[in-house]
Amino acid sequence: MAASTERAEAKLARLSAKLEALTGPEDKRVRKRVFAAIGKLNKELAVPPAPHAPSFAPAARADEPRAAKRQRRAEPAAAAQAAAAAQVVPAVAHAPHALERAPKVAALAGRRADNRRLNHEIAALAKRKQLGRAEELFARALAQGLADVHTHTNMINAAVRCAQLERAEKLLARMEAGDGPAPNVVAYTAMLKGYAAAGRMRAAQALLVRMARPRVDAGRPVLPNLRTVHTLLRGCVRTGDVRLAEWAVSRMGAEWACAPDACAYEALALLLCQSLRVRRVRALLDSLRSQCTLDHAPDDARVPAVHPCRNAAILLALARAHALLAQWARAADALASAQDALDGAHSVAALVRQRDAEAARDGGVGRHGARARVHLSARSVLAFLEHRRAEQVRELRELEVAVRDGAARAADAPASAALARAFARLLVIPPEVPRANLARALCAASVQAAREAFGLQAFATHAAKQPGGVPARELLARLRARLGLSFSDGGGARLRIASLFAEEGEDGAEAAGIAAGIAPGVAGIAGAARRARVHVELCCGGGEWLVQQAAHDARAGARVLWAGVELRADRAAQAFSRAALARLDNCAVLCADAAELFATRLQPGAIDAVCVNHPQPPEWSGGAADSEGEHLLTHAFFSHVHAALRPGGSLTIVTDNVRYGRSLASALCAFDRPPLVFAPLAVGVREDEDGGEDERDAHGSGGEHRLAPGEQGRVPLHEGVPPEACGYTVRASSYFDRLWAHGKRTRRFFVAVRRA
């Protein structure tokens, strides 16, 4: 008995140690089996079985009374139980700690179950951006002693997703100071994601340096892994920070716990193309041609890896960069390589189909089909990948037209002069620029950001080598002076958008001397720019819809100036390149935060129309918009738009989400008291084919829109395409519009109001 008890104790100790090591989500089934085995051992140790003893009861006598029979039979049974107890006591005495440990193990298992449940709930609240409820659960976990490193990490992620970076920083600082579990790489990555989303790339870099530095108290540093670096590089792409991307990739193999993969090289190559550093891109691709390992991705990756030399996105970006620099032959070669990449067997969609076929052959079921199930999960992204390929083919055809037209008119109109005028209509307000900055400092920051993120430095160096070109330093100084004409120092550097389109100053100098090659110093703007209508598209993305509207108005001779506002530098760069290659002098791009721009940077009463196409709705749960995350279209933002519009100016919002459209209409109904009044924009009404009421625009033309069912409020929700009175002069689509249509979401709703 003692030997069996010792074996049970040893087995219980081994299982307890194994349970502590099983912490990942993939170990859920193993933990369940270990818990069952521990429970079985606890029962065996706590309730020992009685040994089998022979019966010494004498045979019953026929004349014996029943009571005497029961007493006589009970005596040997009691003696047997006493003997069994005498044999068990020594065995149990050898393992008193096992009996004491059993309830502790059970209590520990219960606490771990509570901890997992709390972590799961906090993670779900973080996903829904409900920070208040997440903080309540976190406080309960701290009070009950259930908060581990995963709990703290989930709480940091919740604060980050709600843009509450100060709360996340304080929690991470407490963990680093020893007030709680030590932060791991996941906690640092969550904090890094917040910095990247806010555009605070210097803080992100400092965090990477701090986490990789050896700590005196904890010993080994926390080295960034591949997911950490990918998070940083996504932030670099959002902000156009090519220098930080180069810094990070250079340290991946040498100092950190990961080597650069295909995704890291793709982000770096796209940033280099965006900054027009084409020689550096070609040198990078040449150095990677022999690295066959870049074709391989981890077995659990949802999307297979594609070698950078066969990456269609990189090749298209390289072709666009060559086209902006008027290097038409090199642009055509890059487009041919992109076409081969899209048609070849190494495209992402082809690799996903191949992986699906392999998974189907593996069976995909049972314990040995886990890998096959991971492969089969890629089917969920196959539709998106096919849509992205269609978009890349669309971009390739667009660039083919631009390269062909650019090469044909190169002798008549130098491309460098056209691109110089396009840079004069580019305004970049970095996220970390102080709001109360002076106009001169703001212009200097804009030019510096354009130099690094949009290729202004590479263009200035390239243009200086062309016949009749001016030195790069002089061109940059002229651009700073040219942007200064669009700001007023009074009232906190307010921007006059129409001034970005001035083609001549008071002395007739074209574009303040930028294209003509004379000294700057002129003031004022052209009268044509003063008299033109100003239309602004918020969140313009890659600029497809914006450029189509501007091109239509330019061909029609309409006096309409278009400006696109986009927060992400990569999308703003696409919009800028589209307008520059189309040589549109009535289209400007503002890379800035729309909320800050309208709140502090714009001159009041200077815009005729504001268009918002497919804004991101807030997080919805429980039947209401109870998310605490940042959202653009708020009551405060509508107030700033009202101030920026001229009297009679319009605001139009298009969405495919009828619930969100009704929410926006309800929010705009609140502006019904002077001085902030939004009135419904008159779009007319006509009979539709079903005999109901349909609508016409303000010009009387048949509009493809009608009142949404059940909409009778002061600000109605319309279904269909906005009319020309809202600034939608031509039927056009954007990337996200086609994405929703690809997902069978073809209904469109819009709200149209005007400043009363």
SVG drawing of the C-alpha trace seen along z (x, -y; Angstrom):
<svg xmlns="http://www.w3.org/2000/svg" viewBox="-48 -92 72 117">
<polyline fill="none" stroke="black" stroke-width="0.4" points="0.0,0.0 2.8,-2.4 4.5,-1.8 1.3,-2.5 0.7,-5.7 4.3,-6.9 3.7,-6.2 0.5,-8.2 2.2,-11.0 5.0,-11.1 2.5,-11.0 0.5,-13.8 3.6,-15.9 4.4,-15.3 0.9,-16.2 0.9,-19.4 4.2,-20.5 2.9,-19.6 -0.3,-21.6 1.7,-24.7 3.5,-24.5 0.3,-24.2 -0.6,-27.9 -1.3,-28.4 -4.7,-28.2 -3.5,-25.3 -3.1,-23.2 -6.8,-23.4 -7.5,-19.7 -4.3,-18.5 -5.2,-20.6 -8.6,-19.0 -7.1,-15.5 -4.5,-16.5 -7.3,-18.0 -9.2,-14.7 -6.1,-12.7 -5.4,-14.9 -9.0,-14.6 -8.8,-10.8 -5.5,-10.8 -7.0,-13.1 -9.9,-10.7 -7.6,-7.8 -5.4,-9.5 -8.2,-11.2 -10.6,-8.1 -8.5,-4.9 -10.4,-1.7 -11.1,0.9 -9.1,4.1 -10.8,7.4 -11.1,9.4 -12.4,12.9 -15.6,13.3 -15.4,15.1 -19.1,15.1 -20.3,18.5 -23.1,20.3 -26.6,19.3 -28.7,21.4 -32.3,22.1 -33.5,21.4 -31.6,18.2 -33.6,14.9 -33.3,12.3 -31.8,9.6 -29.1,12.1 -28.3,13.1 -27.7,9.4 -25.5,8.8 -23.5,11.9 -22.9,11.1 -22.0,7.5 -19.1,8.4 -16.8,9.9 -17.6,7.1 -16.6,4.5 -13.4,6.4 -12.6,6.5 -13.1,2.8 -10.9,2.1 -8.2,4.3 -8.5,2.5 -8.2,-0.8 -5.1,0.4 -3.6,1.4 -4.5,-1.9 -3.2,-4.3 0.5,-3.5 0.0,-3.9 -1.6,-7.3 0.9,-8.4 3.6,-8.0 1.8,-10.6 0.3,-13.3 1.5,-16.1 -0.4,-14.4 -3.7,-14.7 -2.9,-18.3 -1.9,-19.1 -5.0,-17.7 -7.4,-20.5 -4.7,-23.1 -4.4,-21.6 -8.1,-21.7 -8.3,-25.3 -5.4,-26.2 -7.3,-24.7 -10.4,-26.7 -8.4,-30.0 -6.9,-29.2 -10.3,-28.7 -11.5,-32.0 -8.4,-33.7 -9.0,-32.3 -12.6,-33.4 -11.7,-37.0 -9.0,-37.2 -11.4,-36.0 -14.0,-38.6 -11.5,-41.5 -10.2,-40.5 -13.7,-40.5 -14.4,-43.9 -11.2,-45.2 -12.3,-44.0 -15.6,-45.9 -13.7,-48.9 -15.6,-49.0 -12.9,-50.3 -15.0,-51.1 -16.4,-47.6 -12.9,-46.2 -11.5,-48.3 -14.2,-47.0 -13.2,-43.4 -9.5,-44.3 -10.1,-45.9 -12.0,-42.8 -9.1,-40.6 -6.6,-42.7 -8.7,-42.5 -9.0,-38.7 -5.4,-38.2 -6.3,-36.7 -4.5,-39.2 -1.6,-37.6 0.6,-38.9 -2.2,-38.0 -4.7,-40.0 -2.4,-43.1 -1.7,-42.6 -5.4,-42.4 -6.0,-45.6 -3.2,-47.4 -4.8,-46.3 -8.2,-47.6 -6.7,-51.0 -4.8,-51.1 -7.9,-50.2 -9.8,-53.0 -6.9,-55.4 -6.2,-55.9 -2.4,-55.7 -1.8,-57.3 -3.6,-54.6 -1.7,-51.9 1.6,-53.7 0.9,-53.8 0.0,-50.2 3.1,-49.1 5.2,-51.4 3.8,-49.7 4.6,-46.3 8.2,-47.4 8.6,-48.8 7.7,-45.4 4.1,-46.3 2.6,-43.3 3.9,-40.6 6.9,-41.5 5.8,-42.5 6.4,-40.0 6.8,-40.6 3.0,-40.5 2.5,-43.4 5.2,-45.5 3.7,-44.7 0.2,-45.9 1.7,-49.2 3.7,-49.4 0.4,-49.0 -1.0,-52.0 1.9,-54.2 1.8,-53.1 -1.9,-53.8 -1.5,-57.3 1.5,-58.1 3.9,-58.4 6.7,-56.6 9.5,-58.2 7.8,-56.8 7.5,-53.4 11.2,-53.4 12.1,-54.4 9.9,-51.5 11.7,-49.0 15.1,-50.2 13.9,-50.0 12.5,-46.5 15.6,-45.2 17.9,-46.8 19.3,-44.4 17.5,-45.1 19.3,-45.0 16.5,-43.6 15.0,-41.1 18.2,-39.9 17.5,-39.0 16.0,-41.6 12.6,-41.1 13.7,-40.9 11.1,-41.9 9.7,-39.0 8.4,-38.9 5.0,-40.1 6.4,-43.0 8.4,-44.2 5.5,-43.7 3.4,-46.0 6.1,-48.6 6.4,-48.4 2.7,-48.7 2.9,-52.0 5.8,-53.1 3.6,-52.4 0.8,-54.4 3.0,-57.4 5.5,-57.1 8.5,-56.7 11.0,-55.1 14.0,-55.8 12.5,-54.0 11.6,-51.0 15.2,-50.8 16.4,-51.0 14.1,-48.2 14.9,-45.8 18.6,-46.3 18.3,-45.1 16.1,-42.2 18.8,-39.6 21.6,-41.1 20.2,-42.2 16.6,-40.9 15.1,-37.5 13.9,-37.3 15.2,-37.6 13.5,-39.7 10.8,-37.9 8.9,-38.6 6.3,-40.9 9.1,-43.0 10.8,-43.4 7.5,-44.2 6.8,-47.1 10.3,-48.4 10.2,-48.3 6.8,-50.0 8.1,-52.8 11.2,-53.2 9.0,-53.4 6.7,-55.9 9.8,-58.1 10.9,-57.7 14.1,-56.0 14.0,-53.7 17.7,-52.9 17.5,-51.7 14.5,-49.5 16.2,-47.9 19.3,-47.2 17.2,-45.7 15.4,-43.4 18.7,-42.3 20.1,-41.4 17.0,-39.2 16.8,-37.2 19.0,-34.4 17.1,-34.1 14.8,-31.3 13.6,-31.1 11.5,-34.2 9.1,-32.0 8.3,-30.0 5.9,-31.0 5.1,-29.3 2.8,-26.3 0.1,-28.2 0.2,-31.3 -3.1,-32.1 -1.6,-33.5 1.4,-32.0 4.5,-34.2 5.5,-35.6 9.1,-36.5 9.6,-40.3 10.9,-40.0 7.6,-38.4 5.4,-40.7 2.9,-42.5 2.3,-45.3 6.1,-46.1 6.4,-46.0 3.4,-48.3 4.7,-50.8 8.1,-50.7 6.4,-51.4 4.5,-54.3 7.7,-55.8 9.4,-55.6 6.4,-57.2 6.5,-60.2 10.1,-60.7 9.3,-60.5 11.4,-57.4 8.9,-55.9 11.0,-52.9 11.8,-51.7 8.2,-52.1 7.1,-50.0 9.5,-47.3 8.2,-47.2 4.6,-47.0 5.6,-44.0 7.1,-42.3 4.0,-43.1 1.8,-41.5 4.0,-38.3 3.6,-38.2 -0.1,-38.5 -0.4,-35.8 2.2,-33.4 1.9,-30.4 3.5,-32.3 0.6,-34.7 -0.9,-34.6 -4.3,-33.4 -2.7,-30.5 -0.7,-29.5 -3.8,-29.6 -5.6,-27.3 -2.6,-25.0 -2.6,-24.9 -6.4,-24.2 -5.9,-21.3 -3.1,-19.9 -5.4,-20.3 -8.2,-18.5 -6.0,-15.6 -4.8,-15.5 -8.4,-15.0 -8.7,-18.0 -10.4,-16.1 -9.3,-14.3 -6.4,-14.9 -3.9,-14.6 -5.8,-17.0 -5.0,-20.2 -2.5,-21.4 -5.0,-20.7 -7.7,-22.7 -5.2,-25.7 -4.7,-25.5 -8.4,-25.3 -8.9,-28.5 -7.2,-30.4 -10.4,-30.0 -11.9,-32.8 -9.3,-35.2 -9.3,-33.8 -12.2,-36.0 -10.4,-39.1 -7.1,-38.0 -9.0,-37.6 -10.5,-41.1 -7.1,-42.5 -5.7,-40.9 -8.6,-42.5 -7.6,-45.9 -4.0,-45.4 -5.0,-44.6 -7.1,-47.7 -4.1,-49.7 -1.8,-48.2 -4.1,-49.2 -4.4,-52.7 -0.6,-53.0 -0.2,-51.6 -2.4,-54.5 -0.4,-57.1 2.9,-55.8 1.8,-55.8 0.3,-59.3 3.3,-60.6 5.8,-59.3 3.7,-60.8 3.6,-64.3 7.1,-64.3 8.5,-66.6 5.7,-69.1 5.3,-69.5 8.2,-68.6 7.0,-66.2 9.2,-67.9 7.3,-71.1 4.0,-69.3 5.2,-67.4 6.6,-70.6 3.1,-72.1 1.6,-68.9 4.0,-69.2 2.9,-72.8 -0.6,-71.4 0.5,-68.8 0.2,-69.6 1.4,-67.2 0.7,-67.8 2.6,-65.2 0.7,-63.7 3.4,-65.0 3.3,-68.7 2.0,-70.9 -1.5,-72.3 -0.6,-75.9 2.3,-76.0 3.0,-79.1 2.4,-79.1 6.1,-79.2 7.0,-76.3 4.0,-74.4 5.1,-74.9 8.6,-73.8 7.3,-70.6 5.1,-69.9 7.9,-70.2 10.2,-68.0 7.5,-65.3 7.0,-65.5 10.7,-65.1 10.9,-61.9 7.5,-60.2 6.4,-61.5 9.7,-61.6 10.1,-65.4 13.8,-65.1 14.4,-62.5 12.4,-64.5 14.3,-67.8 17.6,-66.0 16.4,-64.4 14.9,-67.7 18.1,-69.6 19.9,-67.4 17.4,-68.1 18.0,-70.9 17.0,-74.2 16.5,-72.7 17.1,-74.7 19.2,-73.4 17.3,-71.1 17.8,-73.4 16.4,-76.4 13.4,-74.4 12.6,-73.3 12.9,-76.9 10.4,-78.0 8.0,-75.3 8.1,-76.4 7.5,-80.0 4.7,-78.9 2.9,-77.0 3.3,-80.0 0.9,-81.9 -1.8,-79.5 -1.7,-80.2 -2.5,-83.1 -0.6,-83.5 -3.6,-85.0 -5.9,-82.5 -3.4,-79.7 -2.1,-79.2 -5.5,-78.9 -5.3,-77.3 -7.0,-78.8 -7.6,-75.7 -8.2,-77.8 -4.7,-79.3 -3.1,-75.9 -4.4,-76.2 -2.9,-79.7 -1.2,-79.5 0.2,-83.0 1.0,-85.8 0.4,-89.5 3.3,-90.0 2.1,-87.1 4.8,-84.7 3.5,-81.2 3.0,-79.2 5.1,-81.7 8.1,-81.0 8.2,-77.2 7.8,-76.2 9.0,-79.4 12.3,-79.3 12.2,-82.9 12.6,-84.0 9.6,-83.7 8.2,-86.4 4.9,-87.2 1.7,-87.4 -2.0,-86.9 -3.7,-84.3 -5.2,-84.4 -8.7,-85.8 -9.8,-82.5 -8.9,-80.6 -10.8,-83.1 -14.0,-82.7 -13.9,-78.9 -16.0,-76.5 -14.0,-74.4 -15.1,-70.7 -13.4,-68.5 -13.5,-64.7 -12.8,-63.4 -11.0,-60.1 -10.2,-60.0 -8.2,-56.8 -6.2,-56.2 -7.9,-59.1 -9.8,-57.2 -13.2,-58.9 -11.5,-62.3 -9.4,-62.2 -12.4,-61.1 -14.5,-64.0 -11.7,-66.5 -10.9,-65.2 -14.6,-65.4 -14.9,-69.0 -11.6,-70.0 -12.8,-68.6 -16.2,-70.3 -14.5,-73.6 -16.2,-73.9 -14.7,-76.2 -14.4,-73.6 -11.3,-72.9 -11.1,-69.5 -9.1,-68.7 -8.7,-65.2 -8.0,-64.7 -6.5,-61.4 -4.8,-60.5 -2.7,-57.5 0.5,-58.5 0.4,-55.5 -3.1,-56.2 -2.4,-60.0 0.7,-59.1 -1.5,-57.1 -4.0,-60.0 -1.1,-62.4 0.5,-60.2 -2.9,-59.7 -3.5,-63.5 0.1,-64.2 0.2,-61.6 -3.2,-62.9 -1.7,-66.4 -4.8,-67.8 -4.3,-71.4 -7.6,-71.5 -6.8,-68.7 -4.9,-69.0 -4.1,-66.4 -3.9,-67.0 -2.3,-64.3 -3.6,-65.2 -6.0,-64.2 -9.4,-65.4 -10.7,-66.0 -7.7,-68.2 -7.7,-69.9 -11.3,-71.1 -11.0,-72.0 -7.8,-74.1 -6.4,-74.5 -9.1,-75.6 -10.2,-79.1 -13.9,-79.4 -16.6,-79.7 -14.3,-78.8 -15.7,-75.4 -18.6,-74.8 -19.1,-71.0 -17.8,-68.3 -18.2,-64.7 -17.6,-61.6 -17.7,-58.2 -18.1,-55.0 -16.8,-56.2 -15.9,-53.5 -18.9,-53.0 -18.3,-52.8 -18.3,-49.4 -21.8,-48.2 -22.9,-45.8 -26.0,-45.3 -28.1,-47.3 -26.4,-50.6 -23.1,-52.3 -21.5,-51.9 -18.0,-51.8 -15.4,-54.1 -13.1,-54.0 -12.3,-57.1 -14.8,-57.9 -14.6,-60.8 -18.3,-61.7 -19.2,-63.0 -21.3,-66.0 -18.1,-68.0 -16.8,-67.2 -20.1,-68.2 -19.8,-71.5 -16.4,-72.1 -17.7,-71.2 -20.5,-73.7 -18.0,-76.4 -15.8,-75.5 -18.7,-75.6 -19.9,-78.7 -23.6,-79.6 -25.5,-77.2 -22.5,-74.8 -23.4,-71.1 -22.4,-68.0 -23.0,-64.6 -22.2,-61.2 -22.5,-58.0 -22.6,-54.6 -23.7,-51.0 -24.9,-50.5 -28.5,-51.6 -28.3,-51.5 -25.3,-53.8 -27.0,-56.0 -30.0,-56.4 -27.6,-57.2 -25.9,-59.9 -29.3,-61.4 -30.4,-61.5 -27.1,-63.2 -27.5,-65.9 -31.1,-66.5 -29.7,-67.9 -28.4,-71.0 -31.7,-72.8 -31.0,-75.9 -29.0,-79.0 -26.2,-79.6 -25.6,-75.9 -28.3,-74.8 -28.1,-72.0 -31.1,-71.9 -32.0,-69.1 -30.6,-69.6 -33.4,-69.8 -33.1,-67.0 -36.6,-66.9 -39.2,-64.2 -40.7,-62.2 -42.8,-59.1 -40.8,-55.9 -41.7,-52.8 -43.6,-51.3 -45.8,-54.3 -44.0,-55.5 -42.1,-58.7 -38.6,-58.9 -36.4,-61.9 -34.8,-64.4 -31.8,-66.5 -31.9,-70.3 -31.2,-70.8 -34.3,-68.7 -32.4,-65.8 -33.5,-62.3 -31.5,-61.1 -30.9,-57.4 -32.0,-57.8 -35.1,-57.6 -36.1,-57.9 -35.1,-55.0 -38.1,-53.0 -39.5,-54.5 -37.5,-57.8 -39.7,-60.7 -37.4,-62.7 -36.3,-66.3 -33.0,-65.0 -34.1,-62.1 -31.9,-59.1 -31.8,-58.6 -31.1,-55.4 -29.2,-55.4 -26.6,-57.8 -26.2,-61.4 -27.2,-64.0 -25.0,-66.6 -26.2,-69.2 -24.2,-67.3 -21.0,-67.6 -21.2,-64.1 -20.9,-65.2 -19.9,-61.8 -20.7,-58.2 -17.4,-56.9 -16.3,-54.2 -13.5,-53.7 -11.6,-50.7 -13.8,-50.3 -17.0,-50.8 -15.9,-47.9 -14.9,-45.9 -18.4,-46.1 -19.9,-45.4 -17.7,-42.3 -19.2,-41.2 -22.7,-41.5 -23.4,-44.8 -24.7,-46.8 -27.2,-49.1 -26.1,-52.7 -27.6,-55.3 -26.7,-58.9 -27.5,-61.9 -27.4,-65.4 -27.6,-68.6 -26.6,-72.3 -25.5,-75.0 -28.5,-77.2"/>
</svg>
